[in-house]
Amino acid sequence: MAVRNKQAKAIIISPLAKADIIEILNYLSQTWGEKVADEFLEKLNTFYFLVSINPRLFGFYNKQKNIRKYLQNIIYYGNKIKEIQIITVFDTRQNPAN
């Protein structure tokens, strides 16, 4: 059986998602230390890799708008024709009220 070599899609991170990531990194490093912040970045980079080669890997949040949701850290992303758009990022260790 031949394996198709799919080209990975580009990852585009919205300004909101960038701000979310910075806030999460600050929170993690202040609350849990640099090691935990580094582990978060490693998981985020792994997510980017996985979703760039298989955008349908995670379930729909809103099927009509083609927005999907990754649950380890909650990441909402859109699957566009040539790219993956990271919309927003939440860390489940943070208090949702903050």
N, CA, C and O atoms as a CHARMM CRD file, in Angstrom:
* protein
*
  392
    1    1 MET  N      0.84600  -1.17800   0.00000 PROA 1      0.00000
    2    1 MET  CA     0.00000   0.00000   0.00000 PROA 1      0.00000
    3    1 MET  C      0.89000   1.23900   0.00000 PROA 1      0.00000
    4    1 MET  O      1.79300   1.35600   0.82900 PROA 1      0.00000
    5    2 ALA  N      0.65000   2.12700  -0.89100 PROA 2      0.00000
    6    2 ALA  CA     1.40900   3.37300  -0.96600 PROA 2      0.00000
    7    2 ALA  C      0.87400   4.37400   0.04500 PROA 2      0.00000
    8    2 ALA  O     -0.33100   4.44500   0.29100 PROA 2      0.00000
    9    3 VAL  N      1.77700   5.14300   0.62500 PROA 3      0.00000
   10    3 VAL  CA     1.39200   6.18900   1.56500 PROA 3      0.00000
   11    3 VAL  C      1.51300   7.51700   0.85500 PROA 3      0.00000
   12    3 VAL  O      2.56900   7.85300   0.31800 PROA 3      0.00000
   13    4 ARG  N      0.42400   8.27400   0.85500 PROA 4      0.00000
   14    4 ARG  CA     0.43100   9.58900   0.22800 PROA 4      0.00000
   15    4 ARG  C      1.20600  10.55800   1.10300 PROA 4      0.00000
   16    4 ARG  O      0.99000  10.60300   2.31400 PROA 4      0.00000
   17    5 ASN  N      2.07600  11.30800   0.53100 PROA 5      0.00000
   18    5 ASN  CA     2.83200  12.30800   1.26100 PROA 5      0.00000
   19    5 ASN  C      2.08500  13.63000   1.17400 PROA 5      0.00000
   20    5 ASN  O      2.19000  14.36000   0.18800 PROA 5      0.00000
   21    6 LYS  N      1.33400  13.92000   2.21900 PROA 6      0.00000
   22    6 LYS  CA     0.58500  15.17100   2.24400 PROA 6      0.00000
   23    6 LYS  C      1.51400  16.29400   2.67000 PROA 6      0.00000
   24    6 LYS  O      2.33200  16.13100   3.57500 PROA 6      0.00000
   25    7 GLN  N      1.38000  17.42000   2.01600 PROA 7      0.00000
   26    7 GLN  CA     2.16700  18.57700   2.40700 PROA 7      0.00000
   27    7 GLN  C      1.51100  19.23400   3.61100 PROA 7      0.00000
   28    7 GLN  O      0.29200  19.40800   3.64600 PROA 7      0.00000
   29    8 ALA  N      2.31200  19.59400   4.58400 PROA 8      0.00000
   30    8 ALA  CA     1.80600  20.23300   5.78800 PROA 8      0.00000
   31    8 ALA  C      1.27900  21.62500   5.46000 PROA 8      0.00000
   32    8 ALA  O      1.83000  22.33800   4.62100 PROA 8      0.00000
   33    9 LYS  N      0.19800  21.99300   6.14200 PROA 9      0.00000
   34    9 LYS  CA    -0.35900  23.33100   5.98800 PROA 9      0.00000
   35    9 LYS  C      0.39100  24.31100   6.87900 PROA 9      0.00000
   36    9 LYS  O      0.93700  23.93700   7.91700 PROA 9      0.00000
   37   10 ALA  N      0.41000  25.55800   6.46100 PROA 10     0.00000
   38   10 ALA  CA     1.01700  26.61800   7.26600 PROA 10     0.00000
   39   10 ALA  C      0.15600  26.86400   8.50800 PROA 10     0.00000
   40   10 ALA  O     -1.06600  26.71900   8.46700 PROA 10     0.00000
   41   11 ILE  N      0.80500  27.23500   9.60100 PROA 11     0.00000
   42   11 ILE  CA     0.11100  27.58000  10.83400 PROA 11     0.00000
   43   11 ILE  C      0.12300  29.10400  10.95300 PROA 11     0.00000
   44   11 ILE  O      1.18900  29.71900  10.97300 PROA 11     0.00000
   45   12 ILE  N     -1.05400  29.70300  11.03100 PROA 12     0.00000
   46   12 ILE  CA    -1.20900  31.15000  11.20000 PROA 12     0.00000
   47   12 ILE  C     -1.79900  31.39000  12.59200 PROA 12     0.00000
   48   12 ILE  O     -2.87200  30.87800  12.90900 PROA 12     0.00000
   49   13 ILE  N     -1.10500  32.15800  13.41000 PROA 13     0.00000
   50   13 ILE  CA    -1.54700  32.39900  14.78700 PROA 13     0.00000
   51   13 ILE  C     -2.13500  33.80500  14.86300 PROA 13     0.00000
   52   13 ILE  O     -1.45600  34.78800  14.56600 PROA 13     0.00000
   53   14 SER  N     -3.39800  33.89100  15.26100 PROA 14     0.00000
   54   14 SER  CA    -4.07300  35.18600  15.34600 PROA 14     0.00000
   55   14 SER  C     -3.43900  36.04700  16.44000 PROA 14     0.00000
   56   14 SER  O     -2.79400  35.52100  17.34700 PROA 14     0.00000
   57   15 PRO  N     -3.62100  37.36900  16.35700 PROA 15     0.00000
   58   15 PRO  CA    -3.12400  38.24300  17.42900 PROA 15     0.00000
   59   15 PRO  C     -3.70700  37.86200  18.79900 PROA 15     0.00000
   60   15 PRO  O     -3.00700  37.93100  19.80900 PROA 15     0.00000
   61   16 LEU  N     -4.96900  37.46600  18.83600 PROA 16     0.00000
   62   16 LEU  CA    -5.58000  37.04300  20.09200 PROA 16     0.00000
   63   16 LEU  C     -4.88600  35.80300  20.64600 PROA 16     0.00000
   64   16 LEU  O     -4.59600  35.73600  21.84100 PROA 16     0.00000
   65   17 ALA  N     -4.61700  34.82100  19.78800 PROA 17     0.00000
   66   17 ALA  CA    -3.94300  33.59800  20.22900 PROA 17     0.00000
   67   17 ALA  C     -2.52400  33.90300  20.70200 PROA 17     0.00000
   68   17 ALA  O     -2.06500  33.31900  21.68300 PROA 17     0.00000
   69   18 LYS  N     -1.81900  34.81400  20.01600 PROA 18     0.00000
   70   18 LYS  CA    -0.47000  35.20900  20.45700 PROA 18     0.00000
   71   18 LYS  C     -0.52100  35.80300  21.85800 PROA 18     0.00000
   72   18 LYS  O      0.29600  35.46500  22.71500 PROA 18     0.00000
   73   19 ALA  N     -1.49000  36.69400  22.08500 PROA 19     0.00000
   74   19 ALA  CA    -1.64200  37.30000  23.41500 PROA 19     0.00000
   75   19 ALA  C     -1.98200  36.23600  24.45000 PROA 19     0.00000
   76   19 ALA  O     -1.46800  36.27200  25.56800 PROA 19     0.00000
   77   20 ASP  N     -2.85000  35.28400  24.08400 PROA 20     0.00000
   78   20 ASP  CA    -3.19500  34.17600  24.99300 PROA 20     0.00000
   79   20 ASP  C     -1.95700  33.38600  25.38600 PROA 20     0.00000
   80   20 ASP  O     -1.75700  33.07500  26.56000 PROA 20     0.00000
   81   21 ILE  N     -1.12800  33.06500  24.40400 PROA 21     0.00000
   82   21 ILE  CA     0.06600  32.25500  24.64700 PROA 21     0.00000
   83   21 ILE  C      1.03500  32.98400  25.57800 PROA 21     0.00000
   84   21 ILE  O      1.59200  32.37900  26.49400 PROA 21     0.00000
   85   22 ILE  N      1.23300  34.26800  25.34700 PROA 22     0.00000
   86   22 ILE  CA     2.11300  35.06200  26.21700 PROA 22     0.00000
   87   22 ILE  C      1.57600  35.08700  27.64300 PROA 22     0.00000
   88   22 ILE  O      2.33200  34.92100  28.60000 PROA 22     0.00000
   89   23 GLU  N      0.27400  35.29500  27.78100 PROA 23     0.00000
   90   23 GLU  CA    -0.34900  35.30900  29.11000 PROA 23     0.00000
   91   23 GLU  C     -0.19600  33.95100  29.81200 PROA 23     0.00000
   92   23 GLU  O      0.11000  33.89300  31.00300 PROA 23     0.00000
   93   24 ILE  N     -0.40800  32.88000  29.07400 PROA 24     0.00000
   94   24 ILE  CA    -0.27000  31.53500  29.63800 PROA 24     0.00000
   95   24 ILE  C      1.17900  31.28800  30.07300 PROA 24     0.00000
   96   24 ILE  O      1.41800  30.76600  31.16100 PROA 24     0.00000
   97   25 LEU  N      2.13400  31.65800  29.23600 PROA 25     0.00000
   98   25 LEU  CA     3.54600  31.45800  29.58100 PROA 25     0.00000
   99   25 LEU  C      3.92600  32.24000  30.83700 PROA 25     0.00000
  100   25 LEU  O      4.63900  31.72800  31.70100 PROA 25     0.00000
  101   26 ASN  N      3.45100  33.47400  30.93500 PROA 26     0.00000
  102   26 ASN  CA     3.71600  34.27300  32.14000 PROA 26     0.00000
  103   26 ASN  C      3.10700  33.61600  33.36800 PROA 26     0.00000
  104   26 ASN  O      3.76000  33.49900  34.40600 PROA 26     0.00000
  105   27 TYR  N      1.86300  33.19000  33.25100 PROA 27     0.00000
  106   27 TYR  CA     1.17800  32.53800  34.36800 PROA 27     0.00000
  107   27 TYR  C      1.92300  31.26400  34.78700 PROA 27     0.00000
  108   27 TYR  O      2.19000  31.05800  35.97100 PROA 27     0.00000
  109   28 LEU  N      2.25200  30.42600  33.82400 PROA 28     0.00000
  110   28 LEU  CA     2.91000  29.15500  34.14100 PROA 28     0.00000
  111   28 LEU  C      4.27700  29.37100  34.78400 PROA 28     0.00000
  112   28 LEU  O      4.61600  28.71200  35.76700 PROA 28     0.00000
  113   29 SER  N      5.06200  30.29400  34.22800 PROA 29     0.00000
  114   29 SER  CA     6.40000  30.49700  34.78500 PROA 29     0.00000
  115   29 SER  C      6.33000  31.09600  36.18800 PROA 29     0.00000
  116   29 SER  O      7.14900  30.75200  37.04100 PROA 29     0.00000
  117   30 GLN  N      5.37400  31.98100  36.44300 PROA 30     0.00000
  118   30 GLN  CA     5.24100  32.58800  37.77500 PROA 30     0.00000
  119   30 GLN  C      4.65000  31.60700  38.78700 PROA 30     0.00000
  120   30 GLN  O      5.05100  31.59700  39.95100 PROA 30     0.00000
  121   31 THR  N      3.70200  30.78900  38.34600 PROA 31     0.00000
  122   31 THR  CA     2.99100  29.89400  39.26400 PROA 31     0.00000
  123   31 THR  C      3.66700  28.54200  39.40600 PROA 31     0.00000
  124   31 THR  O      3.75800  28.00800  40.51200 PROA 31     0.00000
  125   32 TRP  N      4.13900  27.98800  38.31200 PROA 32     0.00000
  126   32 TRP  CA     4.64900  26.61500  38.31300 PROA 32     0.00000
  127   32 TRP  C      6.13500  26.51500  37.97700 PROA 32     0.00000
  128   32 TRP  O      6.73900  25.46300  38.18900 PROA 32     0.00000
  129   33 GLY  N      6.73100  27.57900  37.46000 PROA 33     0.00000
  130   33 GLY  CA     8.15300  27.56800  37.12700 PROA 33     0.00000
  131   33 GLY  C      8.42100  27.45500  35.63800 PROA 33     0.00000
  132   33 GLY  O      7.53700  27.12800  34.84600 PROA 33     0.00000
  133   34 GLU  N      9.67600  27.73800  35.27800 PROA 34     0.00000
  134   34 GLU  CA    10.08600  27.73800  33.86900 PROA 34     0.00000
  135   34 GLU  C      9.94200  26.37700  33.20000 PROA 34     0.00000
  136   34 GLU  O      9.61700  26.30100  32.01600 PROA 34     0.00000
  137   35 LYS  N     10.17800  25.31200  33.94100 PROA 35     0.00000
  138   35 LYS  CA    10.08500  23.96300  33.35800 PROA 35     0.00000
  139   35 LYS  C      8.67500  23.69700  32.83700 PROA 35     0.00000
  140   35 LYS  O      8.51000  23.15900  31.74200 PROA 35     0.00000
  141   36 VAL  N      7.66500  24.06900  33.61100 PROA 36     0.00000
  142   36 VAL  CA     6.27700  23.85300  33.19000 PROA 36     0.00000
  143   36 VAL  C      5.95300  24.73500  31.98300 PROA 36     0.00000
  144   36 VAL  O      5.25200  24.29700  31.07000 PROA 36     0.00000
  145   37 ALA  N      6.45300  25.96700  31.97000 PROA 37     0.00000
  146   37 ALA  CA     6.23800  26.85700  30.82200 PROA 37     0.00000
  147   37 ALA  C      6.88900  26.26400  29.56700 PROA 37     0.00000
  148   37 ALA  O      6.30400  26.29700  28.48400 PROA 37     0.00000
  149   38 ASP  N      8.10600  25.72200  29.72200 PROA 38     0.00000
  150   38 ASP  CA     8.78600  25.08800  28.58900 PROA 38     0.00000
  151   38 ASP  C      8.01700  23.86200  28.09400 PROA 38     0.00000
  152   38 ASP  O      7.92400  23.63200  26.88800 PROA 38     0.00000
  153   39 GLU  N      7.46700  23.07400  29.02300 PROA 39     0.00000
  154   39 GLU  CA     6.67700  21.89800  28.63700 PROA 39     0.00000
  155   39 GLU  C      5.42600  22.31600  27.86900 PROA 39     0.00000
  156   39 GLU  O      5.02800  21.64700  26.91600 PROA 39     0.00000
  157   40 PHE  N      4.80600  23.42100  28.28100 PROA 40     0.00000
  158   40 PHE  CA     3.64400  23.94100  27.55500 PROA 40     0.00000
  159   40 PHE  C      4.03700  24.27000  26.11200 PROA 40     0.00000
  160   40 PHE  O      3.32300  23.91100  25.17600 PROA 40     0.00000
  161   41 LEU  N      5.17700  24.95700  25.93000 PROA 41     0.00000
  162   41 LEU  CA     5.63000  25.30100  24.58000 PROA 41     0.00000
  163   41 LEU  C      5.91600  24.05900  23.74400 PROA 41     0.00000
  164   41 LEU  O      5.60400  24.03100  22.55400 PROA 41     0.00000
  165   42 GLU  N      6.50400  23.03500  24.35200 PROA 42     0.00000
  166   42 GLU  CA     6.76200  21.79000  23.63300 PROA 42     0.00000
  167   42 GLU  C      5.45700  21.14500  23.17300 PROA 42     0.00000
  168   42 GLU  O      5.35300  20.68600  22.03600 PROA 42     0.00000
  169   43 LYS  N      4.45900  21.11300  24.06300 PROA 43     0.00000
  170   43 LYS  CA     3.15300  20.53800  23.69300 PROA 43     0.00000
  171   43 LYS  C      2.48400  21.36400  22.60200 PROA 43     0.00000
  172   43 LYS  O      1.85200  20.81500  21.70000 PROA 43     0.00000
  173   44 LEU  N      2.62500  22.68100  22.68600 PROA 44     0.00000
  174   44 LEU  CA     2.04400  23.55700  21.67200 PROA 44     0.00000
  175   44 LEU  C      2.69800  23.30500  20.32000 PROA 44     0.00000
  176   44 LEU  O      2.00700  23.22900  19.30400 PROA 44     0.00000
  177   45 ASN  N      4.01200  23.17700  20.29600 PROA 45     0.00000
  178   45 ASN  CA     4.71500  22.88800  19.04300 PROA 45     0.00000
  179   45 ASN  C      4.34100  21.51600  18.49100 PROA 45     0.00000
  180   45 ASN  O      4.23200  21.34900  17.27600 PROA 45     0.00000
  181   46 THR  N      4.14500  20.53900  19.36200 PROA 46     0.00000
  182   46 THR  CA     3.69400  19.21800  18.91700 PROA 46     0.00000
  183   46 THR  C      2.30100  19.32400  18.30000 PROA 46     0.00000
  184   46 THR  O      2.03300  18.72900  17.25600 PROA 46     0.00000
  185   47 PHE  N      1.41600  20.08600  18.94900 PROA 47     0.00000
  186   47 PHE  CA     0.07600  20.31600  18.39800 PROA 47     0.00000
  187   47 PHE  C      0.17000  20.94600  17.01500 PROA 47     0.00000
  188   47 PHE  O     -0.49600  20.49000  16.08500 PROA 47     0.00000
  189   48 TYR  N      0.99300  21.99600  16.86100 PROA 48     0.00000
  190   48 TYR  CA     1.14500  22.65800  15.56000 PROA 48     0.00000
  191   48 TYR  C      1.57400  21.65300  14.49300 PROA 48     0.00000
  192   48 TYR  O      1.02700  21.64600  13.39100 PROA 48     0.00000
  193   49 PHE  N      2.53800  20.81500  14.81300 PROA 49     0.00000
  194   49 PHE  CA     3.01000  19.81500  13.85900 PROA 49     0.00000
  195   49 PHE  C      1.88700  18.85200  13.47800 PROA 49     0.00000
  196   49 PHE  O      1.62700  18.62400  12.29700 PROA 49     0.00000
  197   50 LEU  N      1.22400  18.29000  14.49000 PROA 50     0.00000
  198   50 LEU  CA     0.17100  17.30200  14.22000 PROA 50     0.00000
  199   50 LEU  C     -0.96600  17.88300  13.37800 PROA 50     0.00000
  200   50 LEU  O     -1.41600  17.26600  12.41300 PROA 50     0.00000
  201   51 VAL  N     -1.41800  19.07100  13.75400 PROA 51     0.00000
  202   51 VAL  CA    -2.56200  19.65600  13.05700 PROA 51     0.00000
  203   51 VAL  C     -2.17300  20.15800  11.66200 PROA 51     0.00000
  204   51 VAL  O     -3.02200  20.23100  10.77400 PROA 51     0.00000
  205   52 SER  N     -0.90200  20.50300  11.46400 PROA 52     0.00000
  206   52 SER  CA    -0.48400  20.96200  10.13600 PROA 52     0.00000
  207   52 SER  C     -0.50400  19.82700   9.11500 PROA 52     0.00000
  208   52 SER  O     -0.73800  20.06100   7.92900 PROA 52     0.00000
  209   53 ILE  N     -0.25800  18.59300   9.57500 PROA 53     0.00000
  210   53 ILE  CA    -0.28300  17.46800   8.63500 PROA 53     0.00000
  211   53 ILE  C     -1.61800  16.72500   8.63100 PROA 53     0.00000
  212   53 ILE  O     -1.92600  16.00300   7.68300 PROA 53     0.00000
  213   54 ASN  N     -2.40700  16.90100   9.68500 PROA 54     0.00000
  214   54 ASN  CA    -3.72700  16.26200   9.74900 PROA 54     0.00000
  215   54 ASN  C     -4.72400  17.19500  10.44100 PROA 54     0.00000
  216   54 ASN  O     -5.02800  17.00400  11.61900 PROA 54     0.00000
  217   55 PRO  N     -5.23500  18.20300   9.72300 PROA 55     0.00000
  218   55 PRO  CA    -6.11500  19.19800  10.32400 PROA 55     0.00000
  219   55 PRO  C     -7.40800  18.62900  10.90900 PROA 55     0.00000
  220   55 PRO  O     -8.02100  19.25900  11.77000 PROA 55     0.00000
  221   56 ARG  N     -7.82600  17.45900  10.45900 PROA 56     0.00000
  222   56 ARG  CA    -9.08200  16.87000  10.93300 PROA 56     0.00000
  223   56 ARG  C     -8.87200  15.93400  12.12200 PROA 56     0.00000
  224   56 ARG  O     -9.77100  15.18000  12.49300 PROA 56     0.00000
  225   57 LEU  N     -7.69200  15.98700  12.71000 PROA 57     0.00000
  226   57 LEU  CA    -7.35500  15.09400  13.80700 PROA 57     0.00000
  227   57 LEU  C     -8.24900  15.30000  15.02900 PROA 57     0.00000
  228   57 LEU  O     -8.54200  14.34400  15.74600 PROA 57     0.00000
  229   58 PHE  N     -8.67800  16.51600  15.26900 PROA 58     0.00000
  230   58 PHE  CA    -9.47600  16.84200  16.45000 PROA 58     0.00000
  231   58 PHE  C    -10.90500  17.20000  16.05500 PROA 58     0.00000
  232   58 PHE  O    -11.17100  17.60700  14.92400 PROA 58     0.00000
  233   59 GLY  N    -11.81900  17.03800  17.01400 PROA 59     0.00000
  234   59 GLY  CA   -13.25000  17.19000  16.73700 PROA 59     0.00000
  235   59 GLY  C    -13.69500  18.61900  16.49900 PROA 59     0.00000
  236   59 GLY  O    -12.98900  19.58100  16.80400 PROA 59     0.00000
  237   60 PHE  N    -14.88700  18.72000  15.94500 PROA 60     0.00000
  238   60 PHE  CA   -15.47100  20.03200  15.65700 PROA 60     0.00000
  239   60 PHE  C    -15.93800  20.72500  16.93000 PROA 60     0.00000
  240   60 PHE  O    -16.46500  20.09400  17.84700 PROA 60     0.00000
  241   61 TYR  N    -15.73300  22.02800  16.96200 PROA 61     0.00000
  242   61 TYR  CA   -16.36000  22.91400  17.94000 PROA 61     0.00000
  243   61 TYR  C    -17.58400  23.52600  17.27100 PROA 61     0.00000
  244   61 TYR  O    -18.65600  23.60200  17.87100 PROA 61     0.00000
  245   62 ASN  N    -17.41900  23.95800  16.03100 PROA 62     0.00000
  246   62 ASN  CA   -18.50500  24.52800  15.24400 PROA 62     0.00000
  247   62 ASN  C    -18.32900  24.02500  13.80800 PROA 62     0.00000
  248   62 ASN  O    -17.50300  24.54200  13.05500 PROA 62     0.00000
  249   63 LYS  N    -19.11000  23.01900  13.44300 PROA 63     0.00000
  250   63 LYS  CA   -18.95400  22.37800  12.13900 PROA 63     0.00000
  251   63 LYS  C    -19.27400  23.33200  10.99500 PROA 63     0.00000
  252   63 LYS  O    -18.59400  23.30000   9.96900 PROA 63     0.00000
  253   64 GLN  N    -20.28900  24.17900  11.14200 PROA 64     0.00000
  254   64 GLN  CA   -20.67000  25.09900  10.06500 PROA 64     0.00000
  255   64 GLN  C    -19.55100  26.07900   9.72600 PROA 64     0.00000
  256   64 GLN  O    -19.36800  26.43900   8.56300 PROA 64     0.00000
  257   65 LYS  N    -18.80000  26.51100  10.74500 PROA 65     0.00000
  258   65 LYS  CA   -17.69700  27.44300  10.51800 PROA 65     0.00000
  259   65 LYS  C    -16.36100  26.73100  10.36300 PROA 65     0.00000
  260   65 LYS  O    -15.32800  27.38200  10.20700 PROA 65     0.00000
  261   66 ASN  N    -16.37000  25.39700  10.40300 PROA 66     0.00000
  262   66 ASN  CA   -15.17300  24.57300  10.26000 PROA 66     0.00000
  263   66 ASN  C    -14.12700  24.91800  11.32200 PROA 66     0.00000
  264   66 ASN  O    -12.93400  25.01000  11.03300 PROA 66     0.00000
  265   67 ILE  N    -14.59900  25.10500  12.55000 PROA 67     0.00000
  266   67 ILE  CA   -13.71000  25.39500  13.67600 PROA 67     0.00000
  267   67 ILE  C    -13.62300  24.14900  14.54000 PROA 67     0.00000
  268   67 ILE  O    -14.63600  23.57000  14.93100 PROA 67     0.00000
  269   68 ARG  N    -12.39500  23.75000  14.82900 PROA 68     0.00000
  270   68 ARG  CA   -12.13800  22.55100  15.62300 PROA 68     0.00000
  271   68 ARG  C    -11.52600  22.92100  16.96200 PROA 68     0.00000
  272   68 ARG  O    -11.07800  24.04800  17.17300 PROA 68     0.00000
  273   69 LYS  N    -11.51700  21.93600  17.87000 PROA 69     0.00000
  274   69 LYS  CA   -11.07800  22.18900  19.23900 PROA 69     0.00000
  275   69 LYS  C    -10.14800  21.07500  19.70200 PROA 69     0.00000
  276   69 LYS  O    -10.47300  19.89200  19.60000 PROA 69     0.00000
  277   70 TYR  N     -8.98900  21.47200  20.21000 PROA 70     0.00000
  278   70 TYR  CA    -8.01600  20.55600  20.79700 PROA 70     0.00000
  279   70 TYR  C     -8.15000  20.70200  22.30300 PROA 70     0.00000
  280   70 TYR  O     -8.16900  21.82300  22.81100 PROA 70     0.00000
  281   71 LEU  N     -8.24300  19.59400  23.02500 PROA 71     0.00000
  282   71 LEU  CA    -8.64700  19.66500  24.42100 PROA 71     0.00000
  283   71 LEU  C     -7.54100  19.63900  25.47000 PROA 71     0.00000
  284   71 LEU  O     -7.80900  20.04300  26.60100 PROA 71     0.00000
  285   72 GLN  N     -6.32600  19.19600  25.18300 PROA 72     0.00000
  286   72 GLN  CA    -5.33500  19.12700  26.25600 PROA 72     0.00000
  287   72 GLN  C     -5.10800  20.51600  26.84500 PROA 72     0.00000
  288   72 GLN  O     -5.22100  20.70600  28.05600 PROA 72     0.00000
  289   73 ASN  N     -4.80000  21.44500  26.02500 PROA 73     0.00000
  290   73 ASN  CA    -4.93200  22.86900  26.30400 PROA 73     0.00000
  291   73 ASN  C     -5.99200  23.25000  25.29700 PROA 73     0.00000
  292   73 ASN  O     -5.91700  22.83300  24.14200 PROA 73     0.00000
  293   74 ILE  N     -6.95000  24.00900  25.69100 PROA 74     0.00000
  294   74 ILE  CA    -8.04300  24.25800  24.75400 PROA 74     0.00000
  295   74 ILE  C     -7.56400  25.22700  23.67800 PROA 74     0.00000
  296   74 ILE  O     -7.23700  26.38200  23.95100 PROA 74     0.00000
  297   75 ILE  N     -7.53300  24.72000  22.44900 PROA 75     0.00000
  298   75 ILE  CA    -7.09800  25.50900  21.30200 PROA 75     0.00000
  299   75 ILE  C     -8.19200  25.42800  20.24300 PROA 75     0.00000
  300   75 ILE  O     -8.54600  24.34300  19.78000 PROA 75     0.00000
  301   76 TYR  N     -8.71300  26.57300  19.87200 PROA 76     0.00000
  302   76 TYR  CA    -9.69600  26.63300  18.78900 PROA 76     0.00000
  303   76 TYR  C     -8.94800  27.03000  17.52000 PROA 76     0.00000
  304   76 TYR  O     -8.17200  27.98600  17.51500 PROA 76     0.00000
  305   77 TYR  N     -9.19400  26.27300  16.43500 PROA 77     0.00000
  306   77 TYR  CA    -8.50900  26.56400  15.18300 PROA 77     0.00000
  307   77 TYR  C     -9.42100  26.32900  14.00000 PROA 77     0.00000
  308   77 TYR  O    -10.33600  25.50700  14.04700 PROA 77     0.00000
  309   78 GLY  N     -9.15100  27.07300  12.93200 PROA 78     0.00000
  310   78 GLY  CA    -9.89800  26.93200  11.68700 PROA 78     0.00000
  311   78 GLY  C     -9.05700  26.20300  10.65700 PROA 78     0.00000
  312   78 GLY  O     -7.85700  26.44800  10.53200 PROA 78     0.00000
  313   79 ASN  N     -9.69600  25.30700   9.92100 PROA 79     0.00000
  314   79 ASN  CA    -9.03000  24.54000   8.87000 PROA 79     0.00000
  315   79 ASN  C     -9.37000  25.18000   7.53000 PROA 79     0.00000
  316   79 ASN  O    -10.44200  24.94700   6.97200 PROA 79     0.00000
  317   80 LYS  N     -8.45000  25.98800   7.02400 PROA 80     0.00000
  318   80 LYS  CA    -8.64600  26.64900   5.73600 PROA 80     0.00000
  319   80 LYS  C     -7.97800  25.82800   4.63000 PROA 80     0.00000
  320   80 LYS  O     -7.29300  24.84800   4.92100 PROA 80     0.00000
  321   81 ILE  N     -8.16500  26.20500   3.39600 PROA 81     0.00000
  322   81 ILE  CA    -7.65700  25.43000   2.26600 PROA 81     0.00000
  323   81 ILE  C     -6.13800  25.26100   2.32600 PROA 81     0.00000
  324   81 ILE  O     -5.63800  24.15000   2.14600 PROA 81     0.00000
  325   82 LYS  N     -5.40400  26.33300   2.57300 PROA 82     0.00000
  326   82 LYS  CA    -3.94700  26.25500   2.54400 PROA 82     0.00000
  327   82 LYS  C     -3.28500  26.46700   3.90000 PROA 82     0.00000
  328   82 LYS  O     -2.05900  26.42600   4.00600 PROA 82     0.00000
  329   83 GLU  N     -4.09100  26.69300   4.93700 PROA 83     0.00000
  330   83 GLU  CA    -3.49700  27.00900   6.23000 PROA 83     0.00000
  331   83 GLU  C     -4.40000  26.60500   7.38700 PROA 83     0.00000
  332   83 GLU  O     -5.59400  26.36000   7.21400 PROA 83     0.00000
  333   84 ILE  N     -3.80600  26.54300   8.55800 PROA 84     0.00000
  334   84 ILE  CA    -4.52300  26.34000   9.80800 PROA 84     0.00000
  335   84 ILE  C     -4.46500  27.66400  10.54700 PROA 84     0.00000
  336   84 ILE  O     -3.38100  28.21200  10.74600 PROA 84     0.00000
  337   85 GLN  N     -5.61800  28.18900  10.95800 PROA 85     0.00000
  338   85 GLN  CA    -5.65600  29.44700  11.67900 PROA 85     0.00000
  339   85 GLN  C     -5.91900  29.17500  13.15400 PROA 85     0.00000
  340   85 GLN  O     -6.99000  28.68900  13.51900 PROA 85     0.00000
  341   86 ILE  N     -4.94300  29.48800  13.99800 PROA 86     0.00000
  342   86 ILE  CA    -5.10900  29.34700  15.43800 PROA 86     0.00000
  343   86 ILE  C     -5.87400  30.57200  15.90600 PROA 86     0.00000
  344   86 ILE  O     -5.40200  31.69900  15.76000 PROA 86     0.00000
  345   87 ILE  N     -7.06800  30.34700  16.47400 PROA 87     0.00000
  346   87 ILE  CA    -7.94900  31.44700  16.83700 PROA 87     0.00000
  347   87 ILE  C     -7.70000  31.91600  18.25600 PROA 87     0.00000
  348   87 ILE  O     -7.50200  33.10700  18.49500 PROA 87     0.00000
  349   88 THR  N     -7.70800  30.97800  19.20600 PROA 88     0.00000
  350   88 THR  CA    -7.49100  31.33000  20.60900 PROA 88     0.00000
  351   88 THR  C     -6.97100  30.11200  21.35900 PROA 88     0.00000
  352   88 THR  O     -7.16900  28.97400  20.93400 PROA 88     0.00000
  353   89 VAL  N     -6.29900  30.36700  22.48800 PROA 89     0.00000
  354   89 VAL  CA    -5.67200  29.31100  23.28200 PROA 89     0.00000
  355   89 VAL  C     -6.01900  29.54000  24.74900 PROA 89     0.00000
  356   89 VAL  O     -5.92400  30.66400  25.24000 PROA 89     0.00000
  357   90 PHE  N     -6.41900  28.48700  25.44500 PROA 90     0.00000
  358   90 PHE  CA    -6.67800  28.52700  26.87900 PROA 90     0.00000
  359   90 PHE  C     -5.86200  27.43600  27.55300 PROA 90     0.00000
  360   90 PHE  O     -5.69700  26.34600  27.00600 PROA 90     0.00000
  361   91 ASP  N     -5.35700  27.73100  28.73500 PROA 91     0.00000
  362   91 ASP  CA    -4.68000  26.70600  29.52300 PROA 91     0.00000
  363   91 ASP  C     -5.64500  26.28300  30.62900 PROA 91     0.00000
  364   91 ASP  O     -6.15800  27.12200  31.36900 PROA 91     0.00000
  365   92 THR  N     -5.88400  24.99600  30.73300 PROA 92     0.00000
  366   92 THR  CA    -6.89100  24.49300  31.67600 PROA 92     0.00000
  367   92 THR  C     -6.44900  24.60300  33.12900 PROA 92     0.00000
  368   92 THR  O     -7.25900  24.37000  34.02700 PROA 92     0.00000
  369   93 ARG  N     -5.19900  24.94700  33.38700 PROA 93     0.00000
  370   93 ARG  CA    -4.73400  25.12000  34.76900 PROA 93     0.00000
  371   93 ARG  C     -5.08400  26.48700  35.33000 PROA 93     0.00000
  372   93 ARG  O     -5.04800  26.69400  36.54300 PROA 93     0.00000
  373   94 GLN  N     -5.42300  27.42400  34.44700 PROA 94     0.00000
  374   94 GLN  CA    -5.75400  28.76600  34.90000 PROA 94     0.00000
  375   94 GLN  C     -7.19700  28.85400  35.33100 PROA 94     0.00000
  376   94 GLN  O     -8.04200  28.07300  34.89200 PROA 94     0.00000
  377   95 ASN  N     -7.47000  29.80700  36.18900 PROA 95     0.00000
  378   95 ASN  CA    -8.83100  30.07300  36.63600 PROA 95     0.00000
  379   95 ASN  C     -9.59200  30.73600  35.48700 PROA 95     0.00000
  380   95 ASN  O     -9.16400  31.78600  35.00900 PROA 95     0.00000
  381   96 PRO  N    -10.71100  30.15600  35.02700 PROA 96     0.00000
  382   96 PRO  CA   -11.44200  30.72800  33.89200 PROA 96     0.00000
  383   96 PRO  C    -11.97400  32.13900  34.16000 PROA 96     0.00000
  384   96 PRO  O    -12.27100  32.87400  33.21800 PROA 96     0.00000
  385   97 ALA  N    -12.09600  32.52300  35.43200 PROA 97     0.00000
  386   97 ALA  CA   -12.60400  33.85100  35.76600 PROA 97     0.00000
  387   97 ALA  C    -11.55100  34.93300  35.50300 PROA 97     0.00000
  388   97 ALA  O    -11.88800  36.11400  35.41800 PROA 97     0.00000
  389   98 ASN  N    -10.27400  34.53600  35.37400 PROA 98     0.00000
  390   98 ASN  CA    -9.19500  35.52400  35.16200 PROA 98     0.00000
  391   98 ASN  C     -8.98100  35.81400  33.71000 PROA 98     0.00000
  392   98 ASN  O     -8.11600  36.61800  33.36200 PROA 98     0.00000
